[in-house]
Amino acid sequence: PVQVAPGPTAATAVLVDRYAQAREQLVAGQVDEAARLFERAAAADSARAQSALYELGRLRQSRQHDAAGALAVFAESQRRWPDGVLAQEVALSALEAHLALDHRDAARAQADAFLARWPQSERAAEVRALREKLGP
């Protein structure tokens, strides 16, 4: 007998819908509503949740000017998906949040960890440049 993979569940459809709604709200300039929807989408356990949590962190940092809040979101993402598809972007964003907060020692540690883990990354040159600016 041929086995057919199950289709998307109602829960998955709702999650994707929340993520899409969050993106729409962000484009429309409704930053707080987008953040609320990204939070709800990130609460689920799926690949889309990882993207939602990353987007939430970026939104907090760049649109809400809340580097501490962004850093907490990125830490949660690193805890939930240490090897996730967005791991490098999350690590770089956490580094940027540390810099925004003037956490120089934490930024150095974050940069060193990034370069140790992903020395050949396409983002490695950017991280090296940031690390050099931080000094010893």
NORFEN-V541218 format. One line per field, one symbol per residue. phi: phi as a letter, one per 40 degrees, with the letter a starting at -180 (. if undefined). Layout:
phi=???
//
This chain:
phi=.ccbccccccccccccccccccccccccgcccccccccdcccccbaccccccccccccccccbbfbccccccccccccccbcbccbdcccccccdccdcccgcccccccccccdcccbcbccccccccccccccgc
//
